Amino acid sequence: MTSLDQLQAAMSGADVEALWVSNPANVRAITGFSSGADGKVLVTAQGATLYTDARYTVQAREESRVPQHIARPPETYQDAAGRVRGQRVGFEAEHLTVAGLEALQDHWDVTLVPTRGLVEGVRLIKSPQEVQAVRDAQALADRVFAEVRPMLRAGVRELDVALALETGLRRGGAEVGFDVIVASGPRGAMPHGVASERVIEDGDLVTIDFGARLRGYHSDMTRTVAVGTPSGEMRRVYNAVLEAEEAAVAAIRPGAKAGELDALARGILERHGLAEYFAHSLGHGVGLNIHEGPSLRKGSEDVLEPGMVVTVEPGVYLPDVGGVRIEDLVLVTEDGHEVLSHTPKERL
Ligand SMILES: CSCC[C@H](N)C(=O)N[C@@H](C)C(=O)N[C@@H](C)C(=O)O
């Protein structure tokens, strides 16, 4: 079954005959067109049509095999109107703006139906080409981390570490997947402490979370690194997080329930008296978006399947003291899992 077939089946399940796709990552997933923010897709029982404008005529032809209609609104809507007249047409409730919905209401004689997660459902399982893109992105991130690791010393600014990571990713042909997190000493208490002017000090733990975006696909990895000798308290926190992370990674296999993986890691931190400081979910899917399904969070009913790519990233954040997060990128395989991130972890 192609992904278009899967999407059309999901549309039937949602009781819509057509779907107007406006989420850029979903536009890319269906068409391969890499400027998804400047494109829309209409999916009907007959197939998909990519709508974009004349700035992208050549690019769309090169990147996509989906039939294309080059126009700007209102002509875009007028063309699509003829294909969906009288139908039940789904729109992406989590992505279409109010103005976008008004435009559809103005131009189409249809019943508009809010839908959620139809294309995202198809994106959960990655094709071999998608897995290769994530694998390549992570391999580049591993190489760049190894190059930058010697720079992690007392006296260096967080911003300069981030710049070196960003430069390495760019030189390697990738984009920077998201704002690079370099959180040292007490700043480590911020799970998303993007790099600041703080100068790293002797005895700091430094949390580094960064990723590449290659051929549209992300990598995601966090390492917490010791500069000098951290306090006994932070070494204890580090080892508890490492134990939780390794146990959760080991439990990744087809059929594993995402909510139970989260509970496993949270339970280990609980035993160490640290669960209340684990301020986020255990992990998430990674692909065209840095955060996508499945969700490895408390209570999640998502079930892992071969071809999913997920992160495992427990963390402990002690306000005014510091923090630790350790994150691996993991592919769910037929018989278990494969860890895609190969950067060594500190043993403290
Ligand atoms: C702004 S992109 C940050 C990427 C980072 N590696 C990351 O995923 N951090 C997690 C702590 C996170 O944001 N988790 C989300 C899914 C959550 O718990 O809501």
The ligand as a MOL file (V3000), in Angstrom:
LIG
                    3D

  0  0  0     0  0            999 V3000
M  V30 BEGIN CTAB
M  V30 COUNTS 19 18 0 0 0
M  V30 BEGIN ATOM
M  V30 1 C 12.4130 22.8500 20.5430 0
M  V30 2 S 12.9940 21.3600 19.8380 0
M  V30 3 C 13.7650 20.5960 21.2310 0
M  V30 4 C 14.2420 19.2430 20.9300 0
M  V30 5 C 14.6610 18.5440 22.2000 0
M  V30 6 N 15.5880 17.4840 21.9080 0
M  V30 7 C 13.4700 17.9280 22.8670 0
M  V30 8 O 12.7760 17.1390 22.2620 0
M  V30 9 N 13.2570 18.2380 24.1280 0
M  V30 10 C 12.2280 17.5730 24.9170 0
M  V30 11 C 12.5150 17.8450 26.3700 0
M  V30 12 C 10.8400 18.0410 24.5530 0
M  V30 13 O 10.6460 19.1750 24.1620 0
M  V30 14 N 9.8620 17.1480 24.6720 0
M  V30 15 C 8.4810 17.4220 24.3380 0
M  V30 16 C 7.9790 16.3750 23.3500 0
M  V30 17 C 7.5980 17.4180 25.5620 0
M  V30 18 O 7.9300 16.7880 26.5610 0
M  V30 19 O 6.5310 18.0260 25.4840 0
M  V30 END ATOM
M  V30 BEGIN BOND
M  V30 1 1 1 2
M  V30 2 1 2 3
M  V30 3 1 3 4
M  V30 4 1 4 5
M  V30 5 1 5 6
M  V30 6 1 5 7
M  V30 7 2 7 8
M  V30 8 1 7 9
M  V30 9 1 9 10
M  V30 10 1 10 11
M  V30 11 1 10 12
M  V30 12 2 12 13
M  V30 13 1 12 14
M  V30 14 1 14 15
M  V30 15 1 15 16
M  V30 16 1 15 17
M  V30 17 2 17 18
M  V30 18 1 17 19
M  V30 END BOND
M  V30 END CTAB
M  END
